[in-house]
Amino acid sequence: MNEGQKKDALLKAIKDAVMVEVKGQQLYSHAAEQATDPTARAMFEMLARDEDDHVRILTTQYRHLLADGRLNLEGLNPAEVDHGSQTVITDDFKRAVRKGNFEMAVISIGCDLENKAIAYYRDHAARTADPDLKQLFTWLLEWEDGHLTQLLELEKIYQDAYWAEQGFSPM
């Protein structure tokens, strides 16, 4: 593969990653607007902001690749990014959860999207020869894995609340 083909492959991988993130951002933004549970709304808003951050990071890297022929991860330190999940899923949140079929549906769809994003980043990080793209996709994989963990916790909370309201408690 020549340099032009390598660059085109990197550009395509980043463009596809942007679309992965945009889908999540759109889902979570819409869910935040429609959620009746204020605590769920806060979680969806946080997830939408995270996905916005991912889109911004990816589009910045896309521009670096177009302009300079390479990614530029300087100044990007994902370990310092606070995604704020710990401020959303609190004991008060868990006590306040009500039956929310809409919220449960969004959480389930969100889990599917996060799993797809994780698979995309894992696969492309493993296949790329570019160390910067490997690093970027590894960071994004870790972020999406964190989202999935949050959503799975939410899913359990909502399912438990649903079953309790249906008279199936304790389970």
Residue pairs with C-beta under 8 A, 6 or more apart in sequence:
1 9
3 69
6 129
6 130
7 65
7 69
10 65
10 71
10 128
10 130
10 133
11 62
11 65
11 66
13 124
13 128
13 133
13 137
14 58
14 61
14 62
14 65
14 133
15 62
16 120
17 58
17 120
17 121
17 124
17 137
17 140
18 55
18 58
18 59
18 62
20 113
20 116
20 117
20 120
21 51
21 54
21 55
21 58
21 117
22 51
22 55
23 113
24 47
24 51
24 110
24 113
24 114
24 117
24 147
25 48
25 51
25 52
25 54
25 55
27 106
27 109
27 110
27 113
28 44
28 45
28 47
28 48
28 51
28 106
28 110
29 44
29 48
31 40
31 44
31 102
31 103
31 106
31 110
32 41
32 44
32 45
32 48
34 102
35 41
35 44
35 100
35 102
35 103
35 106
36 100
36 102
36 103
37 96
37 97
37 98
37 100
37 103
39 88
39 92
39 93
39 96
39 97
40 97
40 100
40 103
40 154
42 88
43 85
43 88
43 89
43 150
43 154
44 106
46 83
46 84
46 85
46 88
47 110
47 147
47 150
47 151
50 83
50 143
50 147
53 81
54 140
54 143
57 76
57 136
57 140
58 136
58 140
61 71
61 72
61 73
61 136
64 70
64 71
64 72
65 71
70 132
71 130
71 132
71 133
71 136
72 132
73 132
73 135
73 136
76 136
76 139
78 139
78 142
78 143
81 143
83 143
83 146
83 147
85 146
85 150
88 150
89 150
89 153
89 154
89 157
93 157
94 157
97 157
97 158
97 161
98 161
99 158
99 161
99 162
99 165
100 158
100 161
101 162
103 154
103 158
104 155
104 158
104 159
104 162
107 151
107 154
107 155
107 158
108 155
110 147
110 151
111 148
111 151
111 152
111 155
114 144
114 145
114 147
114 148
114 151
115 148
117 140
117 141
117 144
118 141
118 144
118 145
118 148
121 137
121 138
121 140
121 141
121 144
122 137
122 141
124 133
124 137
125 133
125 134
125 137
125 138
125 141
128 134
128 137
160 169
160 171
163 169
163 171
